[in-house]
Amino acid sequence: MSFLSDKYDEAVLEINNLKAECNKNQQIIKTLENKVDFLEKNLRAASLEIKNVPLQCPETRETLISTIQKLGNIINHPVLEQDIANIFRLKSKKESVGTVIVEFSSAAAKQLFLKSTKIYNKQNKENRLNTTHLQEKGPKHFLYVSEVLTAMTKRLYYLAREFIKSSEYEQCWTANGKVYIRKKEGMPSRLIKTEDDLAQLRRQK
């Protein structure tokens, strides 16, 4: 009986040690994920993505820069060629148009362009940025200009938008690679750093 009791105690101890080791490894993984996310945010700090930009034939770096300059003139924010460090279109499925990625010369330049698009769309709700601003022919599709988010921030942004659907919060957006929510226009914003922040808000409901 004593032998079985000792074996049981050994098994329990081993299980507890394995659990502790597992928790430790999970913390290490989480720390590494946060470090990678931080590095990715820095790499994308000056980048924007624009969805539904019409394809050109042929399409080159120069034609894409010209498209951004045309958009800049429309939103009353002129863009010089030297303001763009890099620009390219992502590959996509045959039935969709690839997103255009624009890397500006600085994060400040990116923010000014993004801010100008938001101001334009707010002032022109009946004629928001769309494909007819870039080409006369073809179907009309809205142009969506936004920050290039990391995988971790994309997930957090998605979860935050899902959260506000069933809460007293009404607004959710990103700025400088971070996710914010707000109850109403004019009220203080709340920074959502992790999924735990959303879980805590749910418990407070």
C-alpha positions as CSV (number, residue, x, y, z in Angstrom):
1,M,0.0,0.0,0.0
2,S,2.9,2.3,0.9
3,F,4.5,1.5,-2.4
4,L,1.3,2.5,-4.4
5,S,1.0,5.7,-2.3
6,D,4.6,6.6,-3.1
7,K,4.1,6.0,-6.8
8,Y,0.9,8.1,-6.7
9,D,2.8,11.0,-5.0
10,E,5.6,10.7,-7.6
11,A,3.0,10.8,-10.5
12,V,1.3,13.9,-9.0
13,L,4.7,15.6,-8.5
14,E,5.7,14.8,-12.1
15,I,2.3,16.1,-13.4
16,N,2.7,19.4,-11.4
17,N,6.3,19.8,-12.7
18,L,5.1,19.3,-16.3
19,K,2.3,21.8,-15.8
20,A,4.8,24.3,-14.4
21,E,7.1,23.7,-17.3
22,C,4.2,24.1,-19.8
23,N,3.2,27.4,-18.2
24,K,6.8,28.6,-18.4
25,N,7.1,27.6,-22.1
26,Q,3.8,29.4,-22.8
27,Q,5.1,32.6,-21.2
28,I,8.3,32.3,-23.3
29,I,6.3,31.8,-26.5
30,K,4.1,34.8,-25.6
31,T,7.1,37.0,-24.9
32,L,8.7,36.0,-28.3
33,E,5.4,36.6,-30.1
34,N,5.2,40.1,-28.6
35,K,8.8,40.8,-29.6
36,V,8.1,39.7,-33.2
37,D,5.0,41.8,-33.2
38,F,6.9,44.8,-32.0
39,L,9.5,44.4,-34.7
40,E,6.8,44.0,-37.4
41,K,5.1,47.1,-36.3
42,N,8.3,49.1,-36.6
43,L,8.8,47.7,-40.1
44,R,5.3,48.7,-41.1
45,A,5.1,52.0,-39.3
46,A,5.3,54.0,-42.6
47,S,3.1,51.7,-44.7
48,L,-0.5,51.9,-45.9
49,E,-2.7,49.5,-47.8
50,I,-5.2,50.5,-50.4
51,K,-7.8,48.1,-51.5
52,N,-9.7,48.1,-54.9
53,V,-7.1,50.1,-56.8
54,P,-7.9,49.3,-60.5
55,L,-5.3,47.3,-62.4
56,Q,-3.3,49.1,-65.1
57,C,-1.7,47.5,-68.1
58,P,1.2,47.6,-68.0
59,E,1.5,48.3,-64.3
60,T,4.9,49.6,-63.0
61,R,6.2,51.3,-59.9
62,E,5.9,54.6,-61.8
63,T,2.2,54.0,-62.7
64,L,1.4,53.1,-59.1
65,I,3.2,56.2,-57.8
66,S,1.2,58.2,-60.3
67,T,-2.0,56.7,-58.9
68,I,-1.1,57.6,-55.4
69,Q,-0.3,61.2,-56.5
70,K,-3.7,61.4,-58.2
71,L,-5.3,60.3,-55.0
72,G,-3.3,62.8,-53.1
73,N,-4.6,65.6,-55.3
74,I,-8.1,64.5,-54.8
75,I,-7.8,64.5,-51.0
76,N,-5.9,67.8,-51.1
77,H,-2.7,66.3,-49.9
78,P,-0.1,66.5,-52.7
79,V,2.4,63.6,-52.8
80,L,5.9,63.9,-54.2
81,E,7.7,60.9,-55.7
82,Q,10.3,61.2,-53.0
83,D,7.6,60.8,-50.4
84,I,7.2,57.2,-51.5
85,A,10.0,54.8,-50.5
86,N,8.4,51.7,-52.0
87,I,5.1,50.6,-53.6
88,F,3.8,47.3,-55.0
89,R,0.7,45.3,-55.5
90,L,0.1,42.0,-53.6
91,K,-0.8,38.9,-55.6
92,S,-4.4,37.9,-55.2
93,K,-7.0,35.4,-56.4
94,K,-8.1,35.7,-60.0
95,E,-11.5,37.1,-59.1
96,S,-10.2,40.0,-57.0
97,V,-7.8,42.9,-57.4
98,G,-4.6,42.7,-55.2
99,T,-4.1,45.3,-52.5
100,V,-1.6,48.0,-53.1
101,I,1.0,48.5,-50.4
102,V,2.5,52.0,-50.1
103,E,5.6,52.6,-47.9
104,F,6.1,56.3,-47.3
105,S,9.4,58.0,-46.5
106,S,8.4,58.3,-42.9
107,A,5.6,57.3,-40.4
108,A,4.6,61.0,-40.2
109,A,4.1,61.2,-44.0
110,K,2.0,58.1,-43.8
111,Q,-0.2,59.5,-41.0
112,L,-0.7,62.8,-42.9
113,F,-1.9,60.9,-46.0
114,L,-4.2,58.6,-44.0
115,K,-5.6,61.6,-42.0
116,S,-6.3,63.4,-45.3
117,T,-8.3,60.4,-46.7
118,K,-10.4,60.3,-43.5
119,I,-11.1,64.0,-43.7
120,Y,-12.0,63.7,-47.4
121,N,-14.4,60.8,-46.8
122,K,-16.0,62.5,-43.9
123,Q,-16.6,65.7,-45.9
124,N,-17.8,63.8,-49.0
125,K,-20.0,61.0,-47.6
126,E,-21.9,60.8,-50.9
127,N,-18.8,60.6,-52.9
128,R,-16.2,58.8,-50.8
129,L,-12.9,57.8,-52.4
130,N,-13.8,55.3,-55.1
131,T,-12.5,53.8,-58.4
132,T,-14.2,56.5,-60.5
133,H,-11.8,59.0,-59.1
134,L,-9.0,57.0,-60.8
135,Q,-10.7,55.9,-64.0
136,E,-13.8,57.1,-65.8
137,K,-14.9,53.7,-67.1
138,G,-15.6,50.5,-65.1
139,P,-17.7,49.6,-62.1
140,K,-17.6,51.8,-59.0
141,H,-15.9,50.4,-55.9
142,F,-14.9,52.2,-52.8
143,L,-11.2,52.6,-52.1
144,Y,-10.2,51.5,-48.6
145,V,-7.1,53.1,-47.2
146,S,-5.8,51.8,-43.9
147,E,-2.7,50.9,-41.9
148,V,-0.8,47.7,-42.6
149,L,-1.4,45.7,-39.5
150,T,0.6,42.8,-38.1
151,A,-1.2,39.4,-37.8
152,M,-1.5,39.9,-34.0
153,T,-3.0,43.4,-34.4
154,K,-5.4,42.2,-37.2
155,R,-6.8,39.5,-34.9
156,L,-7.1,42.0,-32.0
157,Y,-8.8,44.5,-34.3
158,Y,-11.3,41.9,-35.4
159,L,-12.0,40.8,-31.9
160,A,-12.5,44.4,-30.8
161,R,-15.0,45.0,-33.6
162,E,-16.9,41.9,-32.6
163,F,-16.9,43.0,-29.0
164,I,-18.5,46.4,-29.6
165,K,-21.4,44.8,-31.5
166,S,-22.8,43.6,-28.1
167,S,-21.5,46.3,-25.8
168,E,-22.0,50.0,-25.0
169,Y,-19.0,50.9,-27.1
170,E,-19.8,52.2,-30.6
171,Q,-16.5,53.0,-32.3
172,C,-13.4,50.9,-33.0
173,W,-10.3,51.9,-35.1
174,T,-6.6,51.6,-35.4
175,A,-3.9,54.3,-35.1
176,N,-0.2,53.8,-35.3
177,G,-0.7,50.1,-35.2
178,K,-2.7,50.1,-32.1
179,V,-6.4,49.3,-31.5
180,Y,-8.8,51.7,-29.8
181,I,-12.5,51.7,-28.9
182,R,-14.8,54.4,-27.7
183,K,-18.3,54.6,-26.4
184,K,-19.4,57.7,-28.3
185,E,-18.0,60.5,-30.4
186,G,-16.2,63.0,-28.2
187,M,-15.7,60.6,-25.3
188,P,-12.3,59.3,-24.2
189,S,-10.8,56.4,-26.2
190,R,-9.6,53.2,-24.7
191,L,-6.5,51.4,-25.8
192,I,-6.9,47.7,-26.3
193,K,-3.5,46.1,-25.8
194,T,-4.3,42.4,-25.6
195,E,-7.2,40.0,-25.8
196,D,-7.2,40.0,-22.0
197,D,-8.3,43.6,-22.1
198,L,-11.4,42.6,-24.0
199,A,-12.1,39.7,-21.7
200,Q,-11.9,42.0,-18.7
201,L,-14.4,44.4,-20.3
202,R,-16.8,41.5,-20.9
203,R,-16.7,40.6,-17.3
204,Q,-17.6,44.2,-16.3
205,K,-20.8,44.1,-18.4
